[in-house]
Amino acid sequence: MNSADVAALQHFLATDHNNVRLDLIALGWDNPVAGAGGIAQYDFVYISASNTILKADADTLITSKVFGIAMETKAAGNATWVNCSDGGIITNAGWALTAGQDVYLSTVAGELTQDVGSLIRAGKIIVKLGIAITATKIKMRIESPTQSGI
C-alpha cells in the first residue's frame, strides 16, 4: 500500500465507514505491522509515514490522526488487527470513564482522556474519539484533529 492508498483509506475512514473492522492485509496493505515499541490492545493508533501502526497522541497533528483502536497486543514488526469502528461500541474492563462524557485522545501515546480542559490549556491537538456510555464502554466516533487555542 503506497502513501496515496493510505490517504484514500484515511479519507474513507474519516467519512464513510460504519462499524468496520478491517483486515489490512486483505485490503492490500503489504506491511500492516506494529511499529517501533509495538502496540497494546486498546491503544489508539495512527498510520506512520513508513506505513506502520504506531500509538497516537495529542502532541502533534501527525501523531493525532487516529486510524482506529488496536484490538490485540503486538510487538514491533508483527501484523495486527485495528478496529476502525465508527458508531461501534468498544469495551475495555480497564477503563474507568465517566458515562455521558466525551472521550479524547491523550498526550500519553495510545491512551484516552476525558479531561479536554488540560489539552486546551496545554495547546495540544483535540481529537474526540467518542462518548463513554458506561465506565468501560465507548461509542466510537473519531473526529478530525483540531489545534486547541485557535
Phi and psi in degrees as a GROMACS rama.xvg file:
@    title "Ramachandran Plot"
@    xaxis  label "Phi"
@    yaxis  label "Psi"
@TYPE xy
-93.2059  178.587  ASN-2
-63.385  -31.7599  SER-3
-67.0699  -38.6159  ALA-4
-64.3294  -41.5391  ASP-5
-62.2254  -44.2027  VAL-6
-62.2998  -41.9473  ALA-7
-64.7644  -40.8593  ALA-8
-65.8138  -41.6511  LEU-9
-63.5969  -39.5184  GLN-10
-62.2519  -45.2241  HIS-11
-56.6268  -47.075  PHE-12
-65.6484  -32.3011  LEU-13
-77.0971  -20.6346  ALA-14
-124.951  -34.9341  THR-15
-121.281  -3.00097  ASP-16
-91.1349  156.683  HIS-17
-152.798  113.469  ASN-18
54.5914  52.6731  ASN-19
-102.731  129.15  VAL-20
-116.9  113.349  ARG-21
-95.7081  135.43  LEU-22
-96.4517  101.117  ASP-23
-64.292  -29.841  LEU-24
-66.8098  -42.9719  ILE-25
-63.6798  -26.0764  ALA-26
-81.8551  -1.19636  LEU-27
96.8339  8.63022  GLY-28
-79.6291  115.176  TRP-29
-72.8669  -18.5313  ASP-30
-139.429  57.0371  ASN-31
-81.8341  67.6324  PRO-32
-116.387  157.316  VAL-33
-66.6711  136.483  ALA-34
-84.862  -165.168  GLY-35
-50.5477  132.834  ALA-36
87.2952  -11.8588  GLY-37
69.3865  -178.325  GLY-38
-136.006  154.49  ILE-39
-110.76  154.471  ALA-40
-54.8992  135.863  GLN-41
78.4122  7.77078  TYR-42
-72.4365  136.919  ASP-43
-81.3911  134.823  PHE-44
-129.894  161.617  VAL-45
-134.065  166.98  TYR-46
-96.3309  123.251  ILE-47
-78.4186  169.603  SER-48
-61.1398  -24.5726  ALA-49
-93.12  15.2612  SER-50
61.2435  35.4745  ASN-51
-111.877  163.945  THR-52
-96.5686  121.349  ILE-53
-123.9  160.039  LEU-54
-67.583  131.282  LYS-55
-83.548  153.694  ALA-56
-150.757  166.644  ASP-57
-91.5494  16.8598  ALA-58
-80.6562  -37.2621  ASP-59
-135.598  160.81  THR-60
-62.2822  -40.9423  LEU-61
-62.7926  -47.0791  ILE-62
-79.3316  -5.74243  THR-63
-99.4689  1.78488  SER-64
-81.7043  79.8588  LYS-65
-63.7593  128.454  VAL-66
-95.8763  -31.9663  PHE-67
169.508  -159.835  GLY-68
-124.686  133.254  ILE-69
-68.0295  133.971  ALA-70
-102.865  3.72208  MET-71
-157.334  156.486  GLU-72
-85.8557  131.965  THR-73
-141.787  139.456  LYS-74
-75.2925  160.854  ALA-75
-53.2706  137.277  ALA-76
89.8859  -4.42335  GLY-77
-101.188  140.051  ASN-78
-64.2593  149.865  ALA-79
-147.224  162.032  THR-80
-96.3822  140.254  TRP-81
-127.92  127.221  VAL-82
-87.6137  121.2  ASN-83
-109.686  34.4788  CYS-84
-65.61  127.811  SER-85
-116.502  108.782  ASP-86
99.9104  -11.0756  GLY-87
-79.3477  168.868  GLY-88
-112.416  128.765  ILE-89
-110.723  132.106  ILE-90
-114.9  130.652  THR-91
-139.154  111.221  ASN-92
-60.6563  -18.0276  ALA-93
-82.7161  -10.3745  GLY-94
-79.0049  150.439  TRP-95
-131.627  71.3637  ALA-96
-93.3086  161.714  LEU-97
-96.6422  113.378  THR-98
-58.0155  139.973  ALA-99
89.6017  -7.70947  GLY-100
-101.935  149.09  GLN-101
-65.8761  155.045  ASP-102
-120.626  135.812  VAL-103
-126.692  158.739  TYR-104
-68.0309  136.543  LEU-105
-91.8288  168.034  SER-106
-78.6287  -13.4733  THR-107
-83.5076  122.178  VAL-108
-51.9277  125.21  ALA-109
84.77  -11.6097  GLY-110
-95.9676  170.852  GLU-111
-120.592  166.24  LEU-112
-148.002  157.206  THR-113
-110.974  2.78566  GLN-114
-95.4705  74.6323  ASP-115
-65.7621  -27.4656  VAL-116
-59.2183  -39.6148  GLY-117
-66.5797  -34.4841  SER-118
-67.3825  -42.4312  LEU-119
-65.6451  -46.7274  ILE-120
-60.6158  -32.5816  ARG-121
-88.0353  -1.88614  ALA-122
70.0852  30.2632  GLY-123
-87.865  174.389  LYS-124
-78.6499  138.153  ILE-125
-105.088  121.178  ILE-126
-131.367  108.491  VAL-127
-77.4042  127.688  LYS-128
-97.6986  -21.7247  LEU-129
154.992  -153.906  GLY-130
-133.781  139.278  ILE-131
-74.5667  126.073  ALA-132
-101.773  -19.532  ILE-133
-147.239  -176.658  THR-134
-65.9716  -20.0939  ALA-135
-125.211  8.65726  THR-136
-130.998  138.258  LYS-137
-120.973  132.909  ILE-138
-87.3574  110.821  LYS-139
-71.6581  137.64  MET-140
-161.441  78.9175  ARG-141
-73.2284  125.429  ILE-142
-103.444  164.221  GLU-143
-67.9108  146.034  SER-144
-66.947  145.363  PRO-145
-134.341  144.476  THR-146
-77.8856  128.094  GLN-147
-74.3005  155.002  SER-148
83.1799  3.38112  GLY-149
